[in-house]
Amino acid sequence: MTVRRFSGDSAIPENNGVSTGGGKQRRPVSFLHALGIVSALGMNCEETRNSLFGNRRANMVTRDTFLPDRAVTVGMVPNEPPALPDNLSRHDTRNNRLLWAATCQITDCIHATVARYGAQRMGIILGTSTSGIDEGTQSCRYYLQHGELPDNFRYPGQEIGAPADFLRQALGLGGPAYVISTACSSSAKVFSAGQRLIRAGICDAVLIGGVDSLCSLTIAGFAALQSIATGLCSPMSANRDGINIGEGAAVFMMRRDEADIALLGVGETSDAHHPNAPHPDGVGARAAMQQALDQAGLMPTDIAYLNMHGTATPLNDSMESRAIHDLFGDQVPVSSTKPMTGHTLGAAGAIEAAILYLSLCDAQNSGSRLPRHIWDGARDNTLPNLMLVNDHNRHLAPTKKCAMLSNSFAFGGSNAALILATGWHKTATSDPV
């Protein structure tokens, strides 16, 4: 294997890249070998597909247990996640149960990867914003009532790195294991972080993903910001009034050897415009999408579908629609899937990347199916026109090459854009193993 060095880059296998055409530099590619997912869409990939592309209803429910003064609509997993194995009970939080439910769906791939590369060559990078804080909140309530903490209180379960520590011990892996927490862009950023570990030669495979669980602390915080929707959120609508919080987990096996679905490009920017408001012109969002296109060596016309961050807050939808229109016009199908998942915060990047993954799986055979944009249909004339996915444009024709983009934007101006694709990497030979 020939190795080149670029200025500022770690060693990059020369043949582990994608031909970008036009004389552009060949870019490294990482491959996604397996997916496990739980969310309001379902408890596995099959249920998720049926909710996204079929007639299965997502579990968007109204509950009066999160806020003292009103009921709120949330995206909740339809079944209780299974308990952790007895030997891992010290890690027991709802967050880790959701993570375990998703991870157990790809154990065959995990075991095969360990057998191929070794446990020391496999890392873990996750995104979260809640970790086990709900259990901490419950313990504080117990303390106020009883004057002491409950017997099952475990402080480490609240730490932001707890999910990665749990998975490392559960799977017996020896590579780097850590958590990224940048609010709503957290688990989008794990894709570039995992790719860097592989490019640097530190790992041959990385378990990447995100997890967040419903808790009253988070919902109360967004309610204090007056950002919680009065009912089901309605992205891009003139009547949009806020978000629905959701929960879930999505976990991918990223490896350096070739698979059908590739990570072609990642864009990461920080515009630092405001602690909790995006730049009104979407300059950071647009720059992240452009950076992802540049890394992938693609043009905007190469993107077959774009999954919006689409929170249904007035400011986010305004800036994001402008940023998308600046780059793509109204020529790419777009939708927000948050009315079907809720805003899963630290897990949103991974869950919405999973939606791209599931859509791309059918691209070369029956053609990709796209998730419909769910809203009340009340157009906001202050927003640029976008090609929102509806019942008439939900199905793409079969194609040998298909690329899709997903946006994730967070408090503080932390922006991330991912491009997943099938077929595009076939123009170059992947790293032989």
N, C-alpha and C positions, 0 to 999 in steps of 0.2 A: 504494500500500500504506500503510495507516494504521499508525502506530507508537504504542504506549503505553509508559510507564515505570512499573514497580512499584518500591516501595522495596526497595533492595538488589539489584535485577535490572538486567541490561543491557537495551538496547532489544529488545523482543519484538514481532514482527509480530502484530498483533491477530487476524488471520484464520488464523494458523498454529497452531491449537490444537485442543483437543477439548472438546466440550460435555460438562460433567460432570453436569449436572442438579442439582436440589436447591438452586439458587442459588449453587453453588460457583463459584470463579473458574475461567475457562477456562485450560487448561494448554497450553504449547507441545508440539508433537509432532515427532519426527524419524522418518524413514522408512528402512527397510533395503531396498536395491535389489538386492543380490547377495550370495552366500555362497560362499566357498571353504573346504574343510576337509580335513584329513588327521589320522588318529588310529588307534588300534587298531580302530576301527569300519570303517575303509576309507580309500582314497586319494582319494575324491571324494564328492560328495553322493549319487550313486546307490548306491555301496557302503555308505555310512553309513546310508542309508534301509533297505537290505536287512538290515543288521545290527540296527538298532533295531527295525524293525517286521516283519521277515521271518525267514528261517531261516539267513541268513549268520552264521557264527560270528565274534565279535570276536577279535582277535589278542592274547588274554591268554596269555602264555607264561611258562615257568619257565626262569630263567637262573642259572648259577653264576659269572658273571663280574663281578658288581657288589659282592659281599661276600666276604671271604676265608674265612669259616667256614660259609657255607650258601647254598643256592639260594633265590631269591625269585621270586615271580610278578609280572610287570610288564605294562603295556599298551604294546605296541610297534607302530609302524606296520608294516603287513604287507609293504610293499616299501620298498627303499631309496629315499629321496628323490633326485631327479635332481641332478646337479652344477649349480653356478651357471654362468652364461655366463662365458667367458674374461675379459671386461673387468671382471667383478666378483669375480675370484678372490681378491682381498685381503680380501673379506668372508666367505671360505669357512669356515663352521662347520656342524655338524649342525643347530644351532638355525636358522640362516638358510636352510639347505636345506629344512627343514620349512616355514618361513614362505614361501619362494619357491614350493614345491609347492602351497600353498593359494592364494597370490596369483595364480598363473598361471591358475587356474580362472576368474577373473573379469576377465581382461584386457580383454575386449570392453567390459564396463561401465566399467572404469577409463578406457579410451580415449574412450568416449562422454562420460564425465563431464568429462574434461579438455577435450574439444572444446566442451562446453556452457558450462563455467564458467571454464576457463583453469587452467593448472598452479599459478598463484600463489594460487588460491582453494581449493585442495585440501590438507588436512592429513593427518597420520598420527599416530595414538595407539595404542600397543600395550602389552600387559602381558606381563611375563616375570619369572621368578625365577632361571633358570639362565644365560640369554644364552649366551656361548661358553665357559663355565667348564670344560666337559669337555676342550676343546682345551688350555686352560691347565693342567689337571691332567695331561694326557698329556705336555705339554712339561716340566712339573716332574719327572715320572718320567724323561724322557729326560735332563734335566740331572743328576739324581742318578746316572745310569748312565754318562754321557759327559763330565760336567764342563762342558757348554755347552748352550745352548738349540738346538733344531732350527732349520734354515733357514726353515721355514714358520711359525715362531712370530710371531704378530701380537698385541701386547698389546691394541690397541683392540677386538679381537673379543670380549674378555672383559667389556668395559664394559657396564653395564646398558642403556645407550642404543643399543647397537650394532644391534639389529634395526631400529629406526626410521631410523637413519642409512643402513643398507643399503638399505631400501626407498625412501627419499627419493632416493638416487643412482640406484638401478635404474630408477625410474619417472620421474625428472626432475621431481619435484614441488617447488613453492616455498613452500608453506604451512608452518605449524608442524609439527614432527615430533619426538615425544618418547615416552618409555616410562614407564609407571607400574609400580612394583614394590612391592606391599604383600602379598607372599606369595600366598596362595590366593585373595584377592579382586582381584588385579591387573587381570585382563582383564574383570572385571565393571564395574570403576570406569571403564574407558575409554568406556563407553556414556554416562555422565553428562558426562564430560570432552568427548567429541565433540559432544554436544548443546549444551554451553555455548559451544563455539567457533562453532557455527552460530547460536545465539541472540544472541551478541554481535556478529554480523556480520563476524567475522574470516574465516570460511570458509563456502562454500556446500556443501561436501562434505568428509567426513573418512573416511579408510580406518581402520577400527578393528578390533581383534582381539587375539589372544594367541598366544604360542608358548612351549613349553618342551620340552626334550629330555632323554632319559634320561642320567644320569651317576652314577658311583659316589659322588661327593661328596654328592649329595642323598640317595641311598638310604642311605649310611652314616650320615648325620645323623639320618634318621628311625629307623634301627635303633638308634642310640644313645639315642633317646627311647623305645625299646621300643614303637614305633608301627607296625612293619611286620607285616602279616598272615602267618601261617604258611602259608596257601594262598591261594585266591581269597577276597577280602574278602566279608563278609556283613553289609551294613548292616541295622540294626534287630534283628539276631539276638541271642538270649541268649548265643550263642557268639562274637560278634564280638571280634576281637582286633587290629584294625589295618587299615592301608591297603595297597593296591597302588599303587606309583608308575606313572605313565603318561607318554606324550609325545604331542605333536601340535600342531596350529595351526588356528585358525579366523579368517577375515578377512571382514569385512562392508564393503560400501559404504553409508555413512550419508549421506543427502542431505536437503535441506530440501523438495524437491518430492515429491509424493505417490507412494507405492507400496502394494502390498497389505499388507505387514507393517510395523507401526508400533511404535516404542518409546514406550509410553504413560507409564511411570513408573519411577523409580529411587529406591531408598532407600539411604542410606549413613549408618552410625553407627560410633562407636568407643567401646566400653565400657572398654577398657584394663584389663580385669580381671586379666590375668596374661600373662607373656611368651609362653606356649605352651599355655595352657588356656582354654577359653571360660568365660564366666560360667555357673555351673551351672543358673541359672533361665532362661537364654536371653534376658535383657532386651534386650541389644543386637540380637540376631537378630530378636526380635519387633518392636522399634522400626523396624528397617530395612524389614521387610515392610509394616508399617503406613504408613511414610513413602511407600513405592512405591504403595500403594493410594491414599493421599491425593493424591499428585501426579497419578495417573491418574484420580482422581475415581471410583473403583470401590469396591464393597463386597466383602467376602470371598466372598460368594455369587456374584460375577461371575467368579471365577477357575475355569476349567475343568480345570486341571491344574497341579500344582506339582512342579518338579524339585528334590529335596532336595540340599543339600550332601552329606549322606549318606556320610561318610568311612568308616564302620564302626569308628571308634574308640569306646571306651566313653563318653567325655565328650561328644564332638560329637553322637552320636546321641541321647544323653539330653537334652541341652539343646535340640537342634533339634526333636525330637518334641514337647517341651513347648511351645516357642514356636509351632509350627504348630498344635497342638491348641488353644492359647489363642485363636488368631485364627479358625481354620477348623473346629475340632472334627474329626469324622471324615467330613466331607461333601464333601471335595475329593479326587480321585485324586492320589496322590503316589507317586513312585518315586525311587530313587537309581540313576543310570546308571554309577556308578564301577566296578561289577563288569564293565562292558563297555568302559570306556576307561582304567581306572586313574585315580588322582588326578593330573591333569596340572598341578597346582600353579598357576603363573602363567597357564597357558592354560585352566584349568578354567572360569572364568566365561564366556569366549567360546565354548568348545566346548559347554557346556551351554545357552547361549543359542542356539547353532546347532541343538540338539536341539528347542528350542521352535519355532524358525523352520521347521524341516522338518515338524514336526507341524502347525503352523498353515497350511502351504501347502495342505493338503487340506481345511481346515475347512468351506469353503463349498460344496464339491462332494461328495466321497465321505464327508466327515467326518474329523476328526482321528484318527490312530492314536497311541497312547501307548506309550512304552517300558515294558516289564514290569519290575517290581521283582525283581531276582535275589538270592536269599538261600537259606539252608538251611531256612527255614520254622519255626525254633525261636523261638517268641515269647518276648520278654522281658517278663514281667508287671510289671516296675517302670516300663515306658514306657507312656504313654497310647496308646490305640488310634487308628490312622490307617487311612485307606482305601488300602492298598497296591495298586498296579496289578498285576493278574494276568491270566490268559488269558480271564477272563470279563468284565472291564471295560476292555479295551484299546482299544475303538473307541467314539468319540463320534459321536453323530448329526450330520448336516450342520446347520450353523447359519450365519446371516449375520454374527453377531458372536461372537468367541471371544477370550478373554484368558487368558494363561498366565504363571506366575511361576517364576523360578529364583533359588535362594539360593546365595551364595558367602560363606564365613566364613574368616577368616585368623588367624594368630598375632597376638597383641597386641590382639585384640578388634576387628579391622577387618572390618566386616560390610557386605554389599551384597546388594540384592534388585532384580531386574529384572522388569518386566512388558512382554511383547510381546503384540501383539494384531492381529487382522484384523477389519475391519468397524466397530469402535468409533469410529474416526476419521472415518467417513463422516457422522457427525452434525454435522461442521463442515467448512467449506471450507478446504483447505490453501492454502499460500502460492502464488499464481499466479506462474509464471516465464515 
